[in-house]
């Protein structure tokens, strides 16, 4: 049973194990039934935020099968450095995620790679995120960062809503 004594509406559950084996300990992918049970336990405990990503294996598909319309979903665009950039790239990747998630919109959309905003297409990538927000397809936009210098650079150059840092409160 999940026991949470802090502000529950600030907690987000990561779903990487819904879609793939993950972690230094080699944790095994969770079954569809167990993933569904985790979502139900979260809801019963007032937790309505889930974190997923395009590159979390089948995580988005699993969430789409479970049905997470009442949840606040944040997903992440994969590192774009190895993908041929086009004006529609972010839009296309995002809409593929929506289809997998079986949703019409999501709470948050982040870039998995901080560097994408500071490469040659950074401004266009940012503007693509802003457009999705303006179209009410996402509520918040942001980026994953891995150190304080990245946070400083981010907030000095872009107006974003979410900065995700790898940190485990436990």
VEXZA-544791 format. One line per 5 residues: number of its first residue (from 1); their letters; for each residue x, y, z of N, C-alpha, C, CB. Coordinates in steps of 0.2 Angstrom, whole numbers. Glycine has a CB too. Example, Ala and Ser with C-alpha at 12.3 -4.5 7.8 and 13.67 -1.06 7.14 Angstrom:
1	as	66:-28:39:62:-22:39:66:-16:39:57:-22:45; 64:-11:35:68:-5:36:64:0:39:70:-3:29
***
This chain:
1	xxxxx	4:-6:0:0:0:0:4:6:0:-5:0:6; 3:11:-4:7:17:-5:5:22:1:6:20:-12; 9:24:5:8:29:10:12:36:8:10:27:17; 8:41:7:11:47:6:9:53:11:9:50:-2; 14:56:14:12:61:19:13:68:17:15:59:26
6	xxxxx	16:69:11:17:76:9:12:78:4:24:76:5; 12:83:1:7:86:-4:7:81:-10:9:93:-6; 1:77:-10:0:72:-15:0:75:-22:-6:68:-14; -3:81:-23:-4:83:-30:3:86:-33:-9:89:-30; 8:85:-29:15:87:-32:19:81:-34:19:91:-27
11	xxxxx	17:75:-33:20:69:-34:18:66:-41:19:64:-29; 24:64:-45:23:61:-51:26:54:-51:26:66:-57; 22:49:-54:25:43:-54:28:41:-61:19:37:-53; 35:39:-61:38:38:-67:36:31:-70:46:37:-66; 35:30:-76:32:24:-79:37:21:-84:26:26:-83
16	xxxxx	43:22:-83:48:19:-88:48:11:-87:55:21:-86; 46:8:-81:46:1:-80:39:-2:-83:46:-1:-73; 34:3:-85:28:0:-89:30:-2:-96:23:6:-89; 36:1:-98:37:-1:-105:44:-4:-107:38:6:-109; 48:-5:-102:55:-8:-103:58:-10:-97:59:-3:-107
21	xxxxx	63:-14:-97:68:-16:-92:72:-10:-91:72:-22:-93; 74:-8:-84:77:-2:-83:81:-2:-77:72:4:-83; 86:2:-76:90:3:-70:96:-1:-69:85:2:-64; 100:2:-65:106:-2:-63:105:-9:-60:111:2:-59; 100:-10:-57:98:-16:-54:95:-21:-59:94:-15:-48
26	xxxxx	94:-18:-65:90:-23:-70:83:-24:-69:94:-29:-71; 80:-19:-66:72:-20:-65:69:-22:-71:69:-14:-61; 64:-27:-70:61:-30:-76:54:-26:-77:59:-37:-74; 53:-26:-83:46:-22:-86:40:-25:-82:46:-23:-93; 36:-21:-80:30:-22:-76:25:-25:-81:27:-16:-72
31	xxxxx	21:-30:-79:15:-32:-83:10:-27:-84:13:-39:-80; 6:-28:-89:0:-24:-90:-4:-23:-84:-4:-26:-96; -6:-29:-81:-10:-29:-75:-7:-26:-69:-11:-37:-73; -1:-27:-68:3:-23:-62:3:-16:-64:10:-26:-61; 4:-14:-70:4:-7:-72:-2:-3:-70:6:-6:-79
36	xxxxx	-8:-7:-72:-15:-5:-71:-16:-4:-63:-20:-9:-74; -13:-9:-59:-14:-9:-52:-11:-3:-49:-12:-15:-49; -5:-1:-52:-1:4:-49:-5:11:-50:6:5:-53; -7:12:-56:-11:18:-58:-17:18:-53:-14:17:-65; -21:13:-52:-27:13:-48:-25:14:-40:-30:6:-48
41	xxxxx	-19:12:-38:-17:13:-31:-15:21:-31:-11:9:-29; -12:23:-36:-10:31:-36:-16:35:-36:-6:32:-43; -21:33:-40:-28:37:-40:-31:37:-33:-32:35:-45; -31:31:-30:-35:30:-23:-31:34:-18:-35:23:-21; -25:36:-19:-21:40:-15:-20:47:-17:-14:37:-14
46	xxxxx	-24:49:-22:-24:56:-24:-18:58:-28:-24:60:-18; -14:53:-31:-9:55:-36:-11:54:-43:-3:50:-34; -11:60:-46:-14:60:-53:-9:63:-58:-20:65:-53; -2:62:-57:3:64:-62:7:58:-63:7:70:-59; 8:57:-70:12:52:-72:17:55:-77:8:46:-76
51	xxxxx	24:52:-77:29:54:-81:31:48:-86:35:56:-77; 31:50:-92:33:45:-97:37:48:-103:26:41:-101; 39:44:-108:43:47:-113:42:42:-119:50:47:-111; 44:46:-125:44:42:-131:49:36:-131:46:47:-137; 54:37:-128:59:32:-128:59:27:-122:66:35:-129
56	xxxxx	53:27:-118:52:22:-113:49:16:-115:48:26:-107; 52:13:-121:49:7:-124:42:8:-125:50:1:-119; 38:3:-122:30:3:-124:26:7:-119:28:-4:-125; 29:11:-114:26:14:-109:20:18:-111:31:19:-105; 21:22:-117:15:26:-119:9:21:-121:17:31:-125
61	xxxxx	11:16:-125:6:11:-127:2:8:-121:9:6:-131; 6:6:-116:3:3:-110:-2:8:-107:8:1:-105; 0:14:-106:-4:19:-103:-10:20:-107:-1:26:-102; -10:20:-114:-15:21:-118:-20:15:-117:-13:21:-125; -18:9:-116:-22:3:-115:-26:4:-109:-18:-3:-116
66	xxxxx	-22:6:-103:-25:6:-97:-31:12:-97:-20:8:-91; -29:17:-100:-34:23:-100:-33:28:-95:-41:20:-100; -29:33:-96:-27:38:-91:-30:45:-93:-19:38:-91; -36:45:-95:-39:52:-97:-39:57:-91:-46:51:-100; -40:54:-85:-41:58:-79:-34:60:-76:-45:55:-74
71	xxxxx	-29:57:-79:-22:58:-76:-19:64:-79:-18:52:-76; -14:67:-76:-10:73:-79:-3:69:-82:-8:78:-74; -3:69:-88:3:65:-91:8:70:-94:0:61:-97; 14:69:-92:20:72:-95:24:67:-99:24:76:-89; 25:69:-105:29:65:-109:35:69:-112:25:62:-115
76	xxxxx	40:65:-114:46:68:-117:48:67:-124:52:66:-112; 50:72:-128:53:71:-134:60:68:-134:52:78:-138; 61:63:-138:68:60:-137:74:65:-139:69:54:-141; 80:64:-138:85:67:-140:85:68:-148:92:64:-138; 85:74:-150:84:75:-157:91:76:-161:81:82:-158
81	xxxxx	97:75:-158:103:76:-161:104:70:-167:109:75:-156; 101:65:-166:102:59:-171:96:59:-176:103:53:-168; 92:64:-176:86:63:-180:86:69:-185:79:64:-176; 85:68:-191:85:73:-196:80:78:-195:84:71:-203; 82:85:-193:77:90:-191:73:92:-197:81:96:-188
86	xxxxx	66:93:-196:62:97:-200:57:101:-196:58:92:-205; 54:106:-199:49:110:-196:44:107:-192:46:115:-201; 42:101:-195:36:97:-192:38:92:-187:32:94:-198; 45:91:-186:47:86:-182:44:85:-175:55:86:-181; 44:90:-171:41:90:-164:34:89:-165:42:97:-161
91	xxxxx	30:92:-169:23:91:-170:22:84:-172:20:95:-176; 25:81:-176:24:74:-178:26:69:-172:29:72:-184; 31:70:-169:33:66:-163:28:66:-158:40:67:-160; 25:72:-157:20:73:-151:14:70:-153:19:81:-151; 12:71:-159:5:68:-161:5:60:-161:3:70:-168
96	xxxxx	11:57:-163:12:50:-162:11:48:-155:19:48:-165; 14:52:-150:13:50:-143:6:51:-141:18:55:-139; 3:56:-143:-4:57:-142:-8:50:-144:-7:63:-145; -7:48:-150:-10:42:-152:-9:36:-148:-8:41:-160; -2:35:-146:-1:29:-142:-4:30:-135:7:29:-141
101	xxxxx	-4:36:-132:-7:37:-126:-15:37:-126:-5:44:-123; -18:37:-132:-25:37:-133:-28:44:-130:-28:31:-130; -25:49:-131:-27:56:-127:-28:61:-133:-22:58:-122; -31:66:-131:-32:72:-135:-27:78:-134:-39:75:-135; -25:78:-127:-20:82:-125:-16:79:-119:-23:89:-123
106	xxxxx	-11:83:-117:-7:80:-111:-5:86:-107:-1:76:-113; -4:85:-101:-2:90:-96:5:94:-98:-1:88:-89; 10:89:-99:17:92:-100:20:89:-106:21:92:-94; 24:93:-109:29:90:-114:36:93:-113:26:92:-121; 41:89:-112:47:91:-111:52:88:-116:50:88:-104
111	xxxxx	58:91:-117:63:89:-121:67:85:-117:67:95:-125; 69:79:-119:73:74:-115:80:77:-115:73:67:-118; 82:81:-120:89:83:-120:89:91:-120:93:81:-127; 93:93:-115:94:100:-114:97:103:-120:98:102:-108; 102:99:-123:106:102:-129:102:104:-135:111:97:-130
116	xxxxx	96:101:-136:92:102:-141:90:109:-142:86:98:-141; 89:113:-136:87:120:-136:93:124:-138:84:122:-130; 99:122:-138:105:126:-139:109:124:-145:109:126:-133; 106:120:-149:109:118:-155:106:123:-161:107:111:-157; 108:121:-167:106:126:-173:99:127:-173:109:124:-179
121	xxxxx	95:122:-171:87:122:-172:84:124:-166:85:116:-175; 88:126:-161:85:127:-154:79:132:-154:90:130:-149; 79:137:-157:74:142:-157:67:139:-161:76:149:-161; 68:135:-166:63:132:-170:60:127:-165:65:129:-176; 64:123:-162:61:118:-157:57:121:-152:67:114:-154
126	xxxxx	60:126:-149:56:130:-143:49:133:-146:60:136:-141; 49:136:-152:43:138:-155:38:133:-157:45:142:-161; 41:127:-158:36:121:-159:33:119:-153:40:115:-162; 36:119:-147:33:118:-141:28:123:-139:39:117:-135; 30:129:-140:25:135:-139:19:134:-143:29:142:-140
131	xxxxx	20:132:-149:14:132:-153:9:126:-151:16:130:-160; 12:121:-148:8:115:-146:4:118:-139:12:109:-144; 7:122:-135:4:125:-129:-1:130:-131:10:128:-125; 0:134:-136:-5:139:-139:-11:135:-141:-2:143:-144; -10:129:-144:-16:125:-147:-19:121:-142:-13:121:-153
136	xxxxx	-17:122:-135:-20:119:-130:-19:111:-130:-27:120:-129; -14:109:-133:-13:102:-134:-8:100:-128:-9:100:-140; -5:104:-125:-1:103:-119:-2:109:-115:7:102:-121; -2:108:-108:-3:114:-103:4:117:-101:-6:111:-97; 9:113:-101:16:115:-99:21:112:-103:17:113:-91
141	xxxxx	26:116:-104:32:114:-108:38:115:-104:33:118:-115; 43:110:-106:49:111:-102:55:106:-105:48:109:-95; 60:105:-100:66:101:-102:68:97:-96:71:106:-105; 72:92:-98:76:88:-93:83:91:-92:76:80:-94; 85:92:-86:92:94:-85:95:90:-80:92:102:-83
146	xxxxx	102:91:-80:106:86:-76:111:90:-72:110:81:-81; 111:96:-72:115:100:-67:113:107:-67:123:100:-70; 116:111:-62:114:118:-60:115:122:-66:117:120:-54; 121:121:-69:123:126:-75:118:126:-80:130:124:-78; 115:120:-82:110:119:-87:103:123:-85:108:112:-88
151	xxxxx	102:122:-78:96:126:-76:97:133:-77:95:124:-68; 103:136:-75:104:143:-76:103:145:-83:111:145:-73; 106:141:-88:106:143:-95:99:143:-97:111:138:-99; 95:138:-95:89:137:-97:84:143:-96:86:131:-94; 84:145:-89:80:150:-87:82:157:-89:80:150:-79
156	xxxxx	89:158:-91:91:164:-94:90:165:-102:98:165:-93; 87:159:-105:87:160:-112:79:158:-115:91:155:-115; 76:155:-111:69:152:-113:64:153:-107:69:145:-115; 58:154:-109:52:154:-104:49:147:-104:47:160:-105; 51:143:-100:48:137:-99:44:136:-93:53:131:-100
161	xxxxx	40:131:-92:36:129:-86:39:124:-82:29:128:-88; 42:119:-84:44:113:-81:52:112:-82:40:107:-82; 55:111:-77:62:109:-77:63:103:-73:68:114:-74; 64:97:-76:64:91:-73:72:89:-72:61:85:-78; 73:87:-65:80:85:-63:80:78:-61:82:90:-58
166	xxxxx	85:74:-62:85:67:-59:86:67:-52:90:63:-63; 81:66:-48:82:67:-41:77:62:-38:81:74:-38; 79:58:-33:74:54:-30:73:56:-23:77:46:-30; 67:58:-21:65:60:-14:66:55:-9:58:63:-14; 66:49:-11:67:44:-6:74:42:-5:63:37:-8
***
